[in-house]
Amino acid sequence: MRIDLHTHSTASDGTDTPAELVRNAAAAGLDVIALTDHDTTRGHAEATAALPAGLTLVTGAELSCRVDGIGLHMLAYLFDPEEPELARERELVRDDRVPRARGMVAKLQELGVPVTWEQVARIAGDGSVGRPHVAEAMVELGVVGSVSDAFVPEWLADGGRAYVGKHELDPFDAIRLVKAAGGVTVFAHPLAVKRGRVVPEAVIAELASAGLDGIEVDHTDHDAPTRARLRGLAAELGLLTTGSSDYHGDRKAVRLGEYTTDPEIYGEITRRATGAFPVPGAGGTGR
């Protein structure tokens, strides 16, 4: 089985619609795909309706968190999307995205970058607007060569010149809320230092004690020594280890299925989940 547990669609900051995403996943030879858009489950229904035969969908979300001033992302799988407290927190994060993006546009304009809100809103379309959309506007203007090039201290990285914060969950609260909704939590790309500051291993240990289920090890932002370090840490803390593409469509160079999760780990994730269950494809017709 080929299992990719971290992907994004146009419901947040990917470029594939949810329907296109599942069709592309099947074409890439995947058996299981998780749709984990940022702080939203809005793409799940479309992905489910379009799900090809032979492909299983894991519903999820990537939750925006912050601890000790450091941003981090928590992958949440197979939770009940109607659980009210978790739904309310996701809504607070989403509602803060537009003023945050407007704030980044204003800061960029102060720095001499002629980006406009209208340009960013066009790029975001119906998705949850975020930094990648602002970064893509900078690419269009020729300010940076790629979306990744905008995520540096000079521009949009945490604490960067044009960075603006938003409402974010405490990761310990995120674990509690996801568990209460019957879901499973995996710390996404925990040592992706190219993205900015990362939490120390002591915090990962505290998260494990609080009920964290796993850490994402095989990821494009982790080099080989970092993956080895994370595997050792996971073994020490009793955490599951996952691998995934963090696919964003054309917005990033990584391909669907570029990194995958061991079937036994996937089985354990589904065994622990009680809020929702993987959806087997039956030859969807969604567009």
Contacts in CASP RR format, 6 or more apart in sequence:
PFRMAT RR
TARGET T0000
AUTHOR 0000-0000-0000
METHOD contacts of the structure
MODEL  1
MRIDLHTHSTASDGTDTPAELVRNAAAAGLDVIALTDHDTTRGHAEATAA
LPAGLTLVTGAELSCRVDGIGLHMLAYLFDPEEPELARERELVRDDRVPR
ARGMVAKLQELGVPVTWEQVARIAGDGSVGRPHVAEAMVELGVVGSVSDA
FVPEWLADGGRAYVGKHELDPFDAIRLVKAAGGVTVFAHPLAVKRGRVVP
EAVIAELASAGLDGIEVDHTDHDAPTRARLRGLAAELGLLTTGSSDYHGD
RKAVRLGEYTTDPEIYGEITRRATGAFPVPGAGGTGR
1 31 0 8 1.000
1 32 0 8 1.000
1 263 0 8 1.000
1 266 0 8 1.000
2 29 0 8 1.000
2 30 0 8 1.000
2 31 0 8 1.000
2 32 0 8 1.000
2 257 0 8 1.000
2 260 0 8 1.000
3 30 0 8 1.000
3 31 0 8 1.000
3 32 0 8 1.000
3 33 0 8 1.000
3 260 0 8 1.000
3 261 0 8 1.000
3 262 0 8 1.000
3 263 0 8 1.000
3 266 0 8 1.000
4 25 0 8 1.000
4 30 0 8 1.000
4 32 0 8 1.000
4 33 0 8 1.000
4 34 0 8 1.000
4 243 0 8 1.000
4 244 0 8 1.000
4 245 0 8 1.000
4 247 0 8 1.000
4 256 0 8 1.000
4 257 0 8 1.000
4 259 0 8 1.000
4 260 0 8 1.000
4 261 0 8 1.000
5 32 0 8 1.000
5 33 0 8 1.000
5 34 0 8 1.000
5 36 0 8 1.000
5 58 0 8 1.000
5 75 0 8 1.000
5 77 0 8 1.000
5 186 0 8 1.000
5 216 0 8 1.000
5 242 0 8 1.000
5 243 0 8 1.000
5 244 0 8 1.000
5 261 0 8 1.000
5 266 0 8 1.000
5 269 0 8 1.000
6 34 0 8 1.000
6 36 0 8 1.000
6 62 0 8 1.000
6 75 0 8 1.000
6 188 0 8 1.000
6 216 0 8 1.000
6 219 0 8 1.000
6 242 0 8 1.000
6 243 0 8 1.000
6 244 0 8 1.000
6 245 0 8 1.000
6 246 0 8 1.000
6 247 0 8 1.000
7 21 0 8 1.000
7 25 0 8 1.000
7 33 0 8 1.000
7 34 0 8 1.000
7 35 0 8 1.000
7 36 0 8 1.000
7 244 0 8 1.000
7 245 0 8 1.000
7 246 0 8 1.000
7 247 0 8 1.000
7 256 0 8 1.000
8 14 0 8 1.000
8 35 0 8 1.000
8 36 0 8 1.000
8 37 0 8 1.000
8 38 0 8 1.000
8 62 0 8 1.000
8 246 0 8 1.000
8 247 0 8 1.000
8 248 0 8 1.000
8 249 0 8 1.000
9 16 0 8 1.000
9 17 0 8 1.000
9 18 0 8 1.000
9 20 0 8 1.000
9 21 0 8 1.000
9 35 0 8 1.000
9 37 0 8 1.000
9 43 0 8 1.000
9 47 0 8 1.000
10 16 0 8 1.000
10 17 0 8 1.000
10 18 0 8 1.000
10 125 0 8 1.000
10 126 0 8 1.000
10 127 0 8 1.000
11 18 0 8 1.000
11 35 0 8 1.000
11 37 0 8 1.000
11 40 0 8 1.000
11 42 0 8 1.000
11 43 0 8 1.000
11 126 0 8 1.000
11 127 0 8 1.000
11 128 0 8 1.000
12 37 0 8 1.000
12 38 0 8 1.000
12 39 0 8 1.000
12 40 0 8 1.000
12 62 0 8 1.000
12 127 0 8 1.000
12 128 0 8 1.000
12 130 0 8 1.000
13 37 0 8 1.000
13 38 0 8 1.000
13 124 0 8 1.000
13 127 0 8 1.000
13 128 0 8 1.000
13 130 0 8 1.000
13 132 0 8 1.000
13 133 0 8 1.000
13 248 0 8 1.000
13 251 0 8 1.000
14 37 0 8 1.000
14 132 0 8 1.000
14 247 0 8 1.000
14 248 0 8 1.000
14 249 0 8 1.000
14 251 0 8 1.000
15 248 0 8 1.000
15 249 0 8 1.000
15 250 0 8 1.000
15 251 0 8 1.000
16 24 0 8 1.000
16 249 0 8 1.000
17 46 0 8 1.000
18 35 0 8 1.000
18 43 0 8 1.000
18 44 0 8 1.000
18 46 0 8 1.000
18 47 0 8 1.000
18 50 0 8 1.000
19 46 0 8 1.000
19 47 0 8 1.000
19 49 0 8 1.000
19 50 0 8 1.000
19 286 0 8 1.000
19 287 0 8 1.000
21 33 0 8 1.000
21 35 0 8 1.000
21 47 0 8 1.000
21 247 0 8 1.000
22 33 0 8 1.000
22 35 0 8 1.000
22 47 0 8 1.000
22 50 0 8 1.000
22 51 0 8 1.000
22 52 0 8 1.000
22 55 0 8 1.000
22 57 0 8 1.000
23 50 0 8 1.000
23 52 0 8 1.000
24 256 0 8 1.000
25 33 0 8 1.000
25 55 0 8 1.000
25 256 0 8 1.000
26 52 0 8 1.000
26 54 0 8 1.000
26 55 0 8 1.000
28 255 0 8 1.000
28 256 0 8 1.000
28 257 0 8 1.000
30 55 0 8 1.000
30 256 0 8 1.000
30 257 0 8 1.000
31 54 0 8 1.000
31 55 0 8 1.000
31 56 0 8 1.000
32 55 0 8 1.000
32 56 0 8 1.000
32 57 0 8 1.000
32 58 0 8 1.000
32 266 0 8 1.000
32 278 0 8 1.000
33 55 0 8 1.000
33 56 0 8 1.000
33 57 0 8 1.000
33 58 0 8 1.000
33 256 0 8 1.000
34 57 0 8 1.000
34 58 0 8 1.000
34 59 0 8 1.000
34 60 0 8 1.000
34 75 0 8 1.000
34 77 0 8 1.000
34 244 0 8 1.000
35 43 0 8 1.000
35 44 0 8 1.000
35 47 0 8 1.000
35 57 0 8 1.000
35 58 0 8 1.000
35 59 0 8 1.000
35 60 0 8 1.000
36 60 0 8 1.000
36 61 0 8 1.000
36 62 0 8 1.000
36 75 0 8 1.000
36 76 0 8 1.000
36 77 0 8 1.000
37 43 0 8 1.000
37 61 0 8 1.000
37 62 0 8 1.000
37 128 0 8 1.000
38 61 0 8 1.000
38 62 0 8 1.000
38 64 0 8 1.000
38 128 0 8 1.000
38 130 0 8 1.000
39 61 0 8 1.000
39 62 0 8 1.000
39 63 0 8 1.000
39 64 0 8 1.000
39 90 0 8 1.000
39 93 0 8 1.000
39 94 0 8 1.000
39 97 0 8 1.000
39 128 0 8 1.000
40 61 0 8 1.000
40 90 0 8 1.000
40 94 0 8 1.000
40 128 0 8 1.000
41 59 0 8 1.000
41 60 0 8 1.000
41 61 0 8 1.000
41 81 0 8 1.000
41 90 0 8 1.000
42 127 0 8 1.000
42 128 0 8 1.000
44 57 0 8 1.000
44 59 0 8 1.000
44 60 0 8 1.000
44 81 0 8 1.000
46 286 0 8 1.000
47 57 0 8 1.000
48 57 0 8 1.000
48 59 0 8 1.000
48 279 0 8 1.000
49 284 0 8 1.000
49 285 0 8 1.000
49 286 0 8 1.000
50 284 0 8 1.000
50 285 0 8 1.000
50 286 0 8 1.000
50 287 0 8 1.000
51 57 0 8 1.000
51 279 0 8 1.000
51 280 0 8 1.000
51 281 0 8 1.000
51 282 0 8 1.000
51 283 0 8 1.000
51 284 0 8 1.000
52 281 0 8 1.000
52 283 0 8 1.000
52 284 0 8 1.000
53 281 0 8 1.000
53 282 0 8 1.000
53 283 0 8 1.000
53 284 0 8 1.000
54 280 0 8 1.000
54 281 0 8 1.000
55 281 0 8 1.000
56 278 0 8 1.000
56 279 0 8 1.000
56 280 0 8 1.000
56 281 0 8 1.000
57 278 0 8 1.000
57 279 0 8 1.000
57 281 0 8 1.000
58 77 0 8 1.000
58 78 0 8 1.000
58 269 0 8 1.000
58 270 0 8 1.000
58 278 0 8 1.000
58 279 0 8 1.000
59 77 0 8 1.000
59 78 0 8 1.000
59 81 0 8 1.000
59 276 0 8 1.000
59 279 0 8 1.000
60 75 0 8 1.000
60 76 0 8 1.000
60 77 0 8 1.000
60 78 0 8 1.000
60 79 0 8 1.000
61 75 0 8 1.000
61 76 0 8 1.000
61 79 0 8 1.000
61 90 0 8 1.000
62 73 0 8 1.000
62 74 0 8 1.000
62 75 0 8 1.000
62 76 0 8 1.000
62 188 0 8 1.000
63 73 0 8 1.000
63 74 0 8 1.000
63 75 0 8 1.000
63 76 0 8 1.000
63 89 0 8 1.000
63 90 0 8 1.000
63 93 0 8 1.000
63 169 0 8 1.000
63 174 0 8 1.000
63 178 0 8 1.000
64 71 0 8 1.000
64 73 0 8 1.000
64 93 0 8 1.000
64 166 0 8 1.000
64 168 0 8 1.000
64 169 0 8 1.000
65 71 0 8 1.000
65 72 0 8 1.000
65 73 0 8 1.000
65 74 0 8 1.000
65 168 0 8 1.000
65 169 0 8 1.000
65 170 0 8 1.000
65 171 0 8 1.000
65 174 0 8 1.000
66 72 0 8 1.000
66 168 0 8 1.000
66 169 0 8 1.000
66 170 0 8 1.000
66 171 0 8 1.000
67 170 0 8 1.000
67 171 0 8 1.000
67 172 0 8 1.000
67 199 0 8 1.000
67 203 0 8 1.000
68 199 0 8 1.000
68 203 0 8 1.000
69 197 0 8 1.000
70 158 0 8 1.000
70 197 0 8 1.000
70 198 0 8 1.000
70 199 0 8 1.000
71 158 0 8 1.000
71 168 0 8 1.000
71 197 0 8 1.000
72 171 0 8 1.000
72 187 0 8 1.000
72 188 0 8 1.000
72 190 0 8 1.000
72 198 0 8 1.000
72 199 0 8 1.000
73 187 0 8 1.000
73 188 0 8 1.000
73 189 0 8 1.000
74 169 0 8 1.000
74 171 0 8 1.000
74 174 0 8 1.000
74 175 0 8 1.000
74 178 0 8 1.000
74 185 0 8 1.000
74 186 0 8 1.000
74 187 0 8 1.000
74 188 0 8 1.000
75 185 0 8 1.000
75 186 0 8 1.000
75 187 0 8 1.000
75 188 0 8 1.000
75 216 0 8 1.000
75 242 0 8 1.000
76 174 0 8 1.000
76 178 0 8 1.000
76 183 0 8 1.000
76 184 0 8 1.000
76 185 0 8 1.000
77 183 0 8 1.000
77 184 0 8 1.000
77 185 0 8 1.000
77 186 0 8 1.000
77 269 0 8 1.000
77 273 0 8 1.000
78 182 0 8 1.000
78 183 0 8 1.000
78 184 0 8 1.000
78 269 0 8 1.000
78 270 0 8 1.000
78 273 0 8 1.000
78 275 0 8 1.000
78 276 0 8 1.000
78 277 0 8 1.000
78 278 0 8 1.000
79 86 0 8 1.000
79 178 0 8 1.000
79 181 0 8 1.000
79 182 0 8 1.000
79 183 0 8 1.000
79 184 0 8 1.000
79 273 0 8 1.000
79 275 0 8 1.000
79 276 0 8 1.000
80 181 0 8 1.000
80 182 0 8 1.000
80 183 0 8 1.000
80 275 0 8 1.000
80 276 0 8 1.000
81 87 0 8 1.000
81 181 0 8 1.000
81 276 0 8 1.000
83 177 0 8 1.000
83 180 0 8 1.000
83 181 0 8 1.000
83 182 0 8 1.000
85 177 0 8 1.000
85 180 0 8 1.000
85 181 0 8 1.000
86 177 0 8 1.000
86 178 0 8 1.000
86 180 0 8 1.000
86 181 0 8 1.000
89 169 0 8 1.000
89 173 0 8 1.000
89 174 0 8 1.000
89 177 0 8 1.000
92 167 0 8 1.000
93 166 0 8 1.000
93 167 0 8 1.000
93 168 0 8 1.000
93 169 0 8 1.000
94 128 0 8 1.000
95 167 0 8 1.000
96 166 0 8 1.000
96 167 0 8 1.000
97 128 0 8 1.000
97 129 0 8 1.000
97 130 0 8 1.000
97 166 0 8 1.000
98 129 0 8 1.000
100 130 0 8 1.000
100 164 0 8 1.000
100 165 0 8 1.000
100 166 0 8 1.000
101 117 0 8 1.000
101 120 0 8 1.000
101 124 0 8 1.000
101 129 0 8 1.000
101 130 0 8 1.000
101 131 0 8 1.000
101 133 0 8 1.000
101 134 0 8 1.000
101 164 0 8 1.000
102 117 0 8 1.000
103 164 0 8 1.000
104 131 0 8 1.000
104 134 0 8 1.000
104 156 0 8 1.000
104 162 0 8 1.000
104 163 0 8 1.000
104 164 0 8 1.000
105 115 0 8 1.000
105 116 0 8 1.000
105 117 0 8 1.000
105 120 0 8 1.000
105 134 0 8 1.000
107 161 0 8 1.000
107 162 0 8 1.000
107 163 0 8 1.000
107 164 0 8 1.000
108 115 0 8 1.000
108 134 0 8 1.000
108 138 0 8 1.000
108 155 0 8 1.000
108 162 0 8 1.000
109 115 0 8 1.000
111 161 0 8 1.000
111 162 0 8 1.000
113 138 0 8 1.000
113 141 0 8 1.000
113 143 0 8 1.000
113 162 0 8 1.000
114 141 0 8 1.000
115 134 0 8 1.000
115 137 0 8 1.000
115 138 0 8 1.000
115 141 0 8 1.000
115 143 0 8 1.000
116 137 0 8 1.000
119 137 0 8 1.000
119 140 0 8 1.000
120 129 0 8 1.000
120 133 0 8 1.000
120 134 0 8 1.000
120 137 0 8 1.000
121 129 0 8 1.000
123 133 0 8 1.000
123 136 0 8 1.000
123 137 0 8 1.000
123 140 0 8 1.000
124 130 0 8 1.000
124 133 0 8 1.000
131 150 0 8 1.000
131 151 0 8 1.000
131 156 0 8 1.000
132 147 0 8 1.000
132 248 0 8 1.000
132 251 0 8 1.000
134 150 0 8 1.000
134 156 0 8 1.000
134 162 0 8 1.000
135 144 0 8 1.000
135 147 0 8 1.000
135 149 0 8 1.000
135 150 0 8 1.000
135 151 0 8 1.000
135 155 0 8 1.000
135 156 0 8 1.000
136 147 0 8 1.000
136 251 0 8 1.000
138 144 0 8 1.000
138 150 0 8 1.000
138 155 0 8 1.000
139 145 0 8 1.000
139 146 0 8 1.000
139 147 0 8 1.000
139 149 0 8 1.000
139 150 0 8 1.000
143 150 0 8 1.000
143 155 0 8 1.000
144 150 0 8 1.000
144 155 0 8 1.000
147 251 0 8 1.000
147 252 0 8 1.000
148 252 0 8 1.000
150 156 0 8 1.000
151 157 0 8 1.000
151 195 0 8 1.000
152 160 0 8 1.000
153 159 0 8 1.000
153 160 0 8 1.000
153 161 0 8 1.000
154 160 0 8 1.000
154 161 0 8 1.000
155 161 0 8 1.000
155 162 0 8 1.000
156 162 0 8 1.000
156 163 0 8 1.000
157 163 0 8 1.000
157 195 0 8 1.000
157 196 0 8 1.000
158 195 0 8 1.000
158 196 0 8 1.000
158 197 0 8 1.000
169 177 0 8 1.000
171 187 0 8 1.000
171 207 0 8 1.000
172 206 0 8 1.000
172 207 0 8 1.000
172 210 0 8 1.000
174 185 0 8 1.000
175 185 0 8 1.000
175 207 0 8 1.000
175 210 0 8 1.000
175 211 0 8 1.000
175 212 0 8 1.000
176 210 0 8 1.000
178 184 0 8 1.000
178 185 0 8 1.000
179 185 0 8 1.000
179 211 0 8 1.000
181 275 0 8 1.000
182 273 0 8 1.000
182 274 0 8 1.000
182 275 0 8 1.000
182 276 0 8 1.000
183 272 0 8 1.000
183 273 0 8 1.000
183 274 0 8 1.000
183 275 0 8 1.000
183 276 0 8 1.000
184 213 0 8 1.000
184 269 0 8 1.000
184 272 0 8 1.000
184 273 0 8 1.000
185 211 0 8 1.000
185 212 0 8 1.000
185 213 0 8 1.000
185 214 0 8 1.000
186 212 0 8 1.000
186 213 0 8 1.000
186 214 0 8 1.000
186 215 0 8 1.000
186 216 0 8 1.000
186 240 0 8 1.000
186 242 0 8 1.000
186 269 0 8 1.000
187 204 0 8 1.000
187 207 0 8 1.000
187 212 0 8 1.000
187 214 0 8 1.000
187 215 0 8 1.000
187 216 0 8 1.000
188 216 0 8 1.000
188 219 0 8 1.000
188 246 0 8 1.000
189 195 0 8 1.000
189 216 0 8 1.000
189 219 0 8 1.000
189 221 0 8 1.000
189 222 0 8 1.000
189 246 0 8 1.000
190 198 0 8 1.000
190 199 0 8 1.000
190 204 0 8 1.000
190 215 0 8 1.000
190 216 0 8 1.000
190 230 0 8 1.000
191 198 0 8 1.000
191 222 0 8 1.000
191 226 0 8 1.000
191 229 0 8 1.000
191 230 0 8 1.000
192 198 0 8 1.000
192 219 0 8 1.000
192 221 0 8 1.000
192 222 0 8 1.000
194 221 0 8 1.000
195 221 0 8 1.000
201 233 0 8 1.000
204 212 0 8 1.000
204 215 0 8 1.000
204 233 0 8 1.000
204 237 0 8 1.000
205 237 0 8 1.000
208 214 0 8 1.000
208 237 0 8 1.000
208 238 0 8 1.000
208 239 0 8 1.000
212 239 0 8 1.000
213 239 0 8 1.000
213 240 0 8 1.000
213 269 0 8 1.000
213 272 0 8 1.000
214 234 0 8 1.000
214 239 0 8 1.000
214 240 0 8 1.000
214 241 0 8 1.000
214 242 0 8 1.000
215 230 0 8 1.000
215 233 0 8 1.000
215 234 0 8 1.000
215 239 0 8 1.000
215 240 0 8 1.000
215 241 0 8 1.000
215 242 0 8 1.000
216 241 0 8 1.000
216 242 0 8 1.000
216 243 0 8 1.000
216 244 0 8 1.000
217 227 0 8 1.000
217 230 0 8 1.000
217 231 0 8 1.000
217 234 0 8 1.000
217 241 0 8 1.000
217 242 0 8 1.000
217 243 0 8 1.000
218 227 0 8 1.000
218 241 0 8 1.000
218 242 0 8 1.000
218 243 0 8 1.000
218 244 0 8 1.000
218 259 0 8 1.000
218 260 0 8 1.000
218 261 0 8 1.000
219 243 0 8 1.000
219 244 0 8 1.000
219 246 0 8 1.000
219 259 0 8 1.000
220 245 0 8 1.000
220 246 0 8 1.000
220 254 0 8 1.000
220 258 0 8 1.000
220 259 0 8 1.000
221 246 0 8 1.000
222 230 0 8 1.000
230 241 0 8 1.000
231 241 0 8 1.000
233 239 0 8 1.000
234 240 0 8 1.000
234 241 0 8 1.000
240 265 0 8 1.000
240 268 0 8 1.000
240 269 0 8 1.000
241 262 0 8 1.000
241 265 0 8 1.000
242 261 0 8 1.000
242 265 0 8 1.000
242 269 0 8 1.000
243 259 0 8 1.000
243 260 0 8 1.000
243 261 0 8 1.000
244 257 0 8 1.000
244 259 0 8 1.000
244 260 0 8 1.000
244 261 0 8 1.000
245 254 0 8 1.000
245 255 0 8 1.000
245 256 0 8 1.000
245 257 0 8 1.000
245 258 0 8 1.000
245 259 0 8 1.000
246 252 0 8 1.000
246 254 0 8 1.000
247 254 0 8 1.000
247 255 0 8 1.000
247 256 0 8 1.000
247 257 0 8 1.000
247 258 0 8 1.000
248 254 0 8 1.000
270 277 0 8 1.000
270 278 0 8 1.000
END
